[in-house]
Amino acid sequence: MTTPHPKNKNILMLEKKGEITDQVQAYAWPGGYPIFYIAEDSGVICPKCVQENLELCIGDPGDLFADQWKIIAHEANWENPDLQCDNCNKFIEPAYGEDSTSEKTEI
C-alpha cells in the first residue's frame, strides 16, 4: 500500500502492515506502474533520487531556492521510453510500450 508523506502529500511512501516506512514509493498501487515525481520547477525526479534527497524534496515553505527539489506531484510513466531523471539521468521505465532503455546510453 502507499500513503502520502506526512509533510508532503505528493511524495508517496511505502506502507507495510499498516505502518508507514521510510521508503519512497517507486511503483503505483494498485497496478504496479512505474512512477516519477515532479519538482516545483517542472523537473522530473526518479524515486531513488527523491529517496536520497528526501528532506529537500519535502520542501520548506521559507526556502525560496528549493524549487528544483520540492515535489509538487507524482505521475505514472505510461508510455514515454525517453523519460529521464533530471538529477541522475537514469531512464524511468514506461508502463506500456517498448522499453528501449537498454539500448540507450546515459548522458
Rosetta blueprint (number, residue, H / E / L):
1 M L
2 T E
3 T E
4 P E
5 H L
6 P L
7 K L
8 N L
9 K L
10 N L
11 I L
12 L E
13 M E
14 L E
15 E E
16 K E
17 K L
18 G L
19 E E
20 I E
21 T E
22 D E
23 Q E
24 V E
25 Q L
26 A L
27 Y E
28 A L
29 W L
30 P L
31 G L
32 G L
33 Y L
34 P E
35 I E
36 F E
37 Y E
38 I E
39 A E
40 E L
41 D L
42 S L
43 G L
44 V E
45 I E
46 C L
47 P H
48 K H
49 C H
50 V H
51 Q H
52 E H
53 N L
54 L H
55 E H
56 L H
57 C H
58 I H
59 G L
60 D L
61 P L
62 G L
63 D L
64 L L
65 F L
66 A L
67 D L
68 Q L
69 W L
70 K L
71 I E
72 I E
73 A E
74 H E
75 E E
76 A E
77 N L
78 W L
79 E L
80 N L
81 P L
82 D L
83 L L
84 Q E
85 C L
86 D L
87 N L
88 C L
89 N L
90 K L
91 F E
92 I L
93 E L
94 P L
95 A L
96 Y L
97 G L
98 E L
99 D L
100 S L
101 T H
102 S H
103 E H
104 K L
105 T L
106 E L
107 I L
